[in-house]
Amino acid sequence: MIQQHVNADRTASIEPKPASIPLTQLARGQRATVNAANLDEQDSRMIRAMGLRPDASVQMCRLGEPCIVSLSGACGGGCRIGLAKDIASRVLVTPHS
């Protein structure tokens, strides 16, 4: 019974995280943090190699095909990458407020 009380207190002190959305739902210029991707192993390796990995900070530069995002801190300072819309739609991000 004491254990349940402790767990309840810990849960109460955790702030809710904003919901994850597909990368393709960001507005132009909007920033977000990458959470996860629902991709096969080959596509997952490809985007990680380009710097698009969990906790990466991104900014939407151009919607469409390809979807162009800027990666903060990647490539020694920041770079832009283009992603097929199908792949970008399966990358989940948390928008910055």
N, C-alpha and C positions, 0 to 999 in steps of 0.2 A: 504494500500500500504506500509506503514512503517512496519507493522507486517511481511509482506512477505520478506522484506529486512532483517529484524532481523533473521528470520528463515533461510534464505539463508546463512547468515554469520555463524550461528551456524553449519549448515550442512557442510559448507566448512572447518570448523576448526576440525571436527571429522575425525580421521584417520581411514582408512578402516581396518576392522578386517580380519585376514587370514581366508581362507575358512575352514569350518569344514569337516572332513573326518571320515569314519568309523574307529573305533579302530583297526580293522583287517588290515588296510592299513599302519599302522606304521611299520617301519623297526625295527629289533631287536636292542635294546639299545636306540631307539629314545624316547624322552620325549614329553609329550603333556598335555594339560589341558582339562578336561571333560567339554563339553558344555551341552549336552542333551542326551536323550535316547528315542528311539521309541519302547517302550515295553509296554506290558499289565501291569495292576496295580500290580499283584503278582510278576512278574519278576522285575519290577521297585522297589518295596519295598525290594526285596531280595538283589539287587545290592547296594542300599542305605545302607542297614544294614551291608554290607561288606566294606563300606567306599567309594564306587564308586558313587560319587554325583557331581553335578555341581561345577566347580572350583577346583575339586580334581586334583592333579598333579600325572600323571602316567608315567611309563616307561615300554616299551614292553620288556619282558624277553624271551618269547617263543611264536612263531606263531604256529598255528595248532589247534589241538583238544586234550586237551583244550588249549585255549589261556591263557598264564600266564603273568600277569602284576604286577608290583610293585607299591604300593601306598605310596607316600611320605607323611610323617606326620600322617598317619593313624595308628591305633593300638598302639599309643604311640611311634612311631618312624619309622615305615615303615614295610610293610608286603607284601606278595605276595598272589594273589588270582588267581584261575583258573576259566575261563568262557567258557561255550560252545561257539563254533565258531558262531553259529546262534545268540546268545545273544550279543557277542562281536561285531558282524557286525552291530548291531543296536545302539551301543553306539557311539555318535559323539564327536570327539575331535578336538582341534586346536593344531597342532604340534608346538613345540618350535623351534625357528630359531637357 
